[in-house]
C-alpha cells in the first residue's frame, strides 16, 4: 500500500464563454458550489467584443458529479461550455519524462569530445580506476525505479506497463525536488527471482535501486535479497518511504495529544508492505510495544519475528494508545471500537478505515486520514542523501533522521509539511547524509 496518493479528487478544466457583463462569472462559481465541487485556477483565455473566454479548473469526486456540474453550467443564461479538458490525460500525453543531454553540441569538435575519439580516454581512466565512474558518468545520480505492477496505487495487479505513469511520476518528483535522475524499469513477471536477477544484472548502471508497487509478501524477499547482494542502496518505497512519513506524522500527533510515542503501545492494522514497514521502523525508533493484526497468518508471523506482537483487531483497538490502519478497507474501524484518548491514523485512500471526525466524536484525542501523509516527503531526500555520501544502504538510522526532520518542518497544527515546502527536502538530505556517515554505511573502494 502507498499513502502518498492525494485526496481522491478528479481535476477537470472547463473552457467557458461568458457574456462580458457583471454577474456571469459569479453565477458559474455558485453553480460549482451548489454541486459540491471545488474551484482551482481561473484563467482569462480570450477577450472578445461581447464575450470573454475563461478556463476554470474544478475538483470533483466522481465523473457523475462532473457531468451534473457541466449540465448545470450549460443551462445558465449567458454561458456557453466551449470545451471540457481532462487535465490528467493532457499532462500524460507523450509521457512525463525524457532523457536530455547535459552538454551542448555545436561543432564537430564537440562531437569528438563527447564521443569518439575523445571519450576513449575517459573509458580507459575508469577501467584503471573504477571509482572514477562516480566522477565522469551519470551513474551516481541515477536511481532505478523498479516495478512489476502487482500493487499499483489501490488498483492492485494491473501489470508493469499500466503502472508506468506512476513510475514516471516518481521520476518527475526525483528530478524536481532533489535533482536525481529516476529511470523507470518495468519487469513483467510475478516471479521474485526474475526481478532479483534482472535488478542484479542492471545494477551497475545505477547509484541506487528504488523498488515500487510490488505486492507483499514477494516484496520482502526481493528487497532483502537485493539489499544483501548489492553495495548500493536498495529501498522498497511502499514499506520504508511510507514508514518514514508515518513516523514523522506520529511524532507530531502524539505531541498534540500529550502522549510519549516511545512509551506508547502502537497498534498496526494491516501488515502488508506499508504496515510491516511502519511496524519495523517504530520498533527501531524505540516504541515500547507494537501490536499488529492481519487476516494473513504469514504477515502476523513476520511481525512477531521482527519483535512485535500479533493479535486480533479487537485486541489492537482495546490496548493501543496509537492506532495506524493501512488495510484498504473503508469503515473497518467502528466508532464503538475507539479507545478514549487514543490517536488514530486511518491511512487508506481515498476512503479511510474510519473518518477522522467520527473517531474524534468517539473519544479519540487526535485522528487523521491519509490525505496529508505523502510518501514523496521522504524518498527524494532519502535517496539524495544516500547518493551524496555514496552510502551502501539506507538504514533505520537514516530513516529516523529523515522522519524527525520532516516532523520539525510541519507548520503549526500540521501533521507533516507540504510536499512543496521550500526547505524540507534539502534538510532531509542533510540529515540523511549525517546519519549515513555516523552509522558507517559508506562505500569503500578496493
Secondary structure, DSSP 8 states (H G I E B T S, - for coil): --S--TT--EEEEEEEEEESSTTHHHHHHHHHHHTT-EEEEEEEEEE-SSEEEEEEEEEES-HHHHHHHHHHHHTSTTEEEEEEEEHHHHHHTT-S-----SS---SHHHHHHHSTTTHHHHHHHHHH-GGGHHHHSSGGGEEEEEE-SSSBTTTBS--TTTTHHHHHHHHHHHHHHH--EEEEEE-----HHHHHHHHHHHGGG-SEEEE-S--TTHHHHHHHHHHHH-SSEEEEHHHHHHHHHHHHHHHHHHHHHT--GGGSEEEEE--SHHHHHHHHHHHHHT-SEEEEE-SSHHHHHHHHHTT-EE--HHHHHHH-SEEEE-SS-TT-S-GGG--TT-EEEE--SSS-SS-HHHHHHTT-SEEEEGGG--GGGTHHHHHHHHHHTTBS---HHHHHHHHHHHHHT--TT-SS--TT-TTHHHHHHHHHHHHHHHHT-B----
